[in-house]
Amino acid sequence: MLRKLLVWLGVTLMVFSLFLVFVYVPTERTMGIVQKIFYLMVPMGWLAILSFLIIFVGSIFYLAKKSRRWDNLAFCGAETGLVFTTLALIIGSIWAKPIWGVWWTWEPRLTATLVLWLIYIAYFMVRSFASEEYRGATFAAVVGIVGFVDIPIIILSTTLWRGMHPGPIIFQGGLEPAMLFTLLVSLAAFTVLYVLILTQRVSLRNDQMELARLKELYH
């Protein structure tokens, strides 16, 4: 029942978000139509960070309780996080080309986001290289906890260092009310979509683990 409600809420918010982006919100005077990528780029970055927060929490509880369900949560968070971090980098590059004139520059926030992507890769690498599954889960949990240090760097990068990336205009009142409203709806829509994807993936992985346990039990 809850999943059906989330599906309907997600579809409604996504359709409403598309209407706001392409019909309601005014075109930004300086950047023009390219600025509308902003309403997709920010949610992708938010979900990349949210995913690593889930990895961080799941990893701490896995090391504390040695429960596979916490490891499954962290693992599925890493899967979805890698996808959204990749999308954030790609969409950011698409936005940067017409605005900055380059696809990529070693700007603080972009660089920190690339480091986050590499940490996601490292999370899966240590799991695959471990000789035993529980060792891989433990090593990955350590990566998930230590790697979390990159999250505040990403968040504070435009404040701590001067770069080409716009500053925290959302919190400084730099967005028109219509733009802020559109951004918030877009964030809500993608967050609901993310929750649906993550819960479905966690449920599937838990079922896979249970099937594997039953096979070992009866063979």
N, C-alpha and C positions, 0 to 999 in steps of 0.2 A: 504493500500500500504506500509506504513512504517513498519507495523507488519510483512508483508511478507519479506521485505528486512532484518529485524532483524532476522527472522527465518533462511533465507539462510545464512546470515552472521554468525549466531551462529553455524549452522551445519558445515559450512566451517572451522571456527576457531576450533571447537571441534575436527573434523577429523584431521586437521593439527596439533593440539596440541598432539593428541594421537600418530601421526607419530613421532613428535619430541621427545616425552617422551620415546617411546619404540624402536625407530630406530636411530634417529639422535644424541641425546645427549649422551655423554660418561658416563659410569658408574663411580660413585665416588669411589676413591681408598680406602678410609677408611671404609665407611659404606656399600659399595657394592650396590646391587640391591635395598636394603631397602630405599636408599636415594631417589629413584624415587617417593616415597610417598610425598616427599617435594612439588612436582608440583601439588598435589591435596590438601595437607594440608594448604598451604599458601593461595590459593584462598578461601577455606572454612573460614579461619580466617578473610580474607579481607571482605567477604560477611557478616559475623556476625557483623563486625564493621560498614560496610556500612548500614546495616539494622537499627542499632540503631541510626545512624546519621539521617536516614529518620524518625524514631520515634521521635527523638529530635526536628527536624524541624516541623514535622506535629503537634506535641503536642503544641509547642509554638504558631503556627498559629491558632490552634483550640481554645486555651485559649484566644487568642487576638480577633478572629473573630467569634467564636462560630459556625463555619461552619462544618457541618457533613462530608463534603468531605475531610477536613484536618484530621478529626478523622479517617475516613476510610483509608486514606493513612497511618497514623501511625499504625492503627490496622493491616493492611495487611503487613506492614513492620515488625511488631512484629511476625506475623505468619511465614513469610519466614525467618526472622532472627532466630527464635527459631529452625527451621529445620537446618539451616546452622551452628548455634552454636553447636547444638547437634552433627552434622557431624564432626565439627572441633575437638570436645572433643574425639569422637570415633576414628577418624583417627589419632589424636595425640597420643592416647593410643597405637594404633597398631604400630605406629612408635617408641614409647618409649620402648616397650617391648624388641625388639632385640638390641636397642642402649644403653639403660640405665639399662636393666635387670628387669624393673618393669613396670606394666601397668599404674601405677599412682604414682606420688610423689608430695608433696606440694611445688612445685617449683613456684616462683613468677608469671610467665606468665600463667601457667596452673591454678593456684589458682584464678587469676584475671579473666580468661576466664570462670571458673566455677561460679564465682560471677556474671558474665554477664548473664550466663544461668539462674541463680536464679532470676535475675532482670526481665528477660523475663517472667518467671513463675509468678512473683509477678504482672507484668503488666496485665496478664490475670485474676489472682485471684481477684484483686481489682475490675475488671469489673464485674465478676460473683457474687461477694458478695454484690454489690450495689443494693439497692432496686429499683432504677430508672435508666434507661439507660443513661440519660444525666449525672447523678452523677457518674456512673461508668466510662464514658468517661472522665470526669473531673479528677477523682482520678487517672486514668491510665495515663493521660497527665502529671500529677505531677510526677508520677513514671518515665515516659519517660524522663522528664527533669532532675530530680535529679539523676537518674541512669546513666546519660551520663558521670558523673564524673569517672566512671570505664573505659571509653574508653581511655583517656590519660594514665591511669595506665597500661592498657594492652600494649599500644604502647611503653611506656617508661620503662616497667618493667625490660627488659634485660639490660638497661643502668643504671637504678637507683639501682638495686640490683643484686648481684652476685648469679647466679643460674646455674642449669644444662642446661637450654635451651640455644641454640646458640645465640650469639649476633646479632646485625643488620648487618649481613654479606652482605646483598643486597646493602646497602648504603655505605659500607666500601670497596667495590671492591673485596670482597672475593669469588665471583662466576666467573667461567670461562665464556667467552662471549657466548659460546653455551648454557650453563646452564641458564644464565640470559635471553637470547633470548627465550628459551623454557618456562621459568617461566612467562615472560611477555605475551607470546601468550596464555598460560594457564589462566592467570589472565583475559585477554581480552575475552576469550571464555566463562568463567564462569560468567563474568560480563554481557555479552550480554544475556546469559541464564537467569540470575537473573532479568534483566530488563524485559524480556518477561514474566517470571512468575509473577513478581510484577504487571505489567500493566494489565495482564489478571485477576489477583485476585482483583485488585482495581476496574476494570470495572464490574466484577461479583458482588462485594459487593455493588457498587453504584446502580446496577440494583435491587439487593435484597432490598435495602433501599427504592428505588422508588416504588417497588411493595408493600412493607409494608405500605408506605404512602397512596397509592391508595386504598388499602384494608380498611384502617382506614377511608378514605374519603367517601367511598361508602357503609359503613356498620354502 
